[in-house]
Amino acid sequence: MSPILAPTRRTLLKSAGLAAGALATPALMRSAFAAGQLTVADVGGAPGEAIKKAFYEPFEKETGIKVIGVAHDPDPVTQFKLQVDTKSYLWDVCMVTPDHVMRLTEDKDYTVPLEISGPETADILPGMLTDNWLGFSVFGAIMAYRTDKFPDAGPANWVDYWDVEKFPGRRGFYKGAWAALEFALLADGVEPKDLYPLDMDRAFNKLEELKPHVAVWWTSGAHNTQILQNGEVDMSDTWSARAYAATAAGAPVRTVFQGGYSTDGWSIVSGAPNIAAAQKFIEFCLKPEHQGAYSSIVANGPTNRKAFDFMPAERAEVLPTSEQNFANLYEIDSKWWSANYDAAVERMQEFLLL
């Protein structure tokens, strides 16, 4: 969906202000937690609509428990913690990344055990189900190129991407540093297993080589789709669903699954009024037929291997967790980025100003 964000002063102040305002409306909270009702915080937008169709609506139909979906901040950790600390609840369940979960459990555990076990977990990809988190939506940080520029074959890896003689053309590159530093190191010969901790000096030295050839430093997923779709660039690093969006719109864009991945998932807010219903909802989201429905709408990969049985075979070609694509992806180290995000972004901003 979007990169993992560590909290900055701006996002903390924004989250605190929004949460404080919301927590000052007890009547609204009483309404949100009516009997037979569950409130789930997701990322909103197009993914939120897909989540509604694939998970919320069928869960309500099967159980009679109404699900209210609300959008949370890009970094929901402060909102999540405030609800628990003040015992003033707006959500039962929240969509979070592994990085968020680390920060929600480092000093005090703000989450609830999911209590999911048994044979239904056998087909979940390794690491996608923990005591307090279920991953259900995997996105790749990868590359894409336009086939009208490279009709035979474009760049196949990050060494190729840096090779401006063999693959001349306008390049896009992510302005925010997240995942982009890994690409620079891969281009410099670092093996995926040796990426972390990231050597930022080496990464920025390699970025210096590419800098003169970057036509657009993109700033968001929507921006990335736009530059691939309208031909502002001939190739770009990208997030898998964003490249697919350009292709689905008719642009001659080919996705290359070389890079990393991260995962969005569900955790339960500690002390929330509807914990039993929340546990039931998350177990529902584990099922392959529902993950298959979700990944048929949004081009993010399911975490249940059997989900591919519930979608057209050709859909697997564009999803990060299909067997042929997942083998070429490494897990982006959430712990490293949580600790170093602000420093990396600040250094990227300085790099772009020089």
PyMOL commands that set and color helices and strands:
alter all, ss='L'
color gray80, all
select helices_A, chain A and resi 9-23+26-32+45-63+77-86+98-105+119-121+158-162+180-187+192-194+200-213+221-229+240-248+275-286+288-297+305-310+313-318+323-326+334-353
alter helices_A, ss='H'
color red, helices_A
select strands_A, chain A and resi 37-42+66-71+93-96+134-146+171-174+214-218+235-239+253-268+329-331
alter strands_A, ss='S'
color yellow, strands_A
deselect
rebuild
show_as cartoon
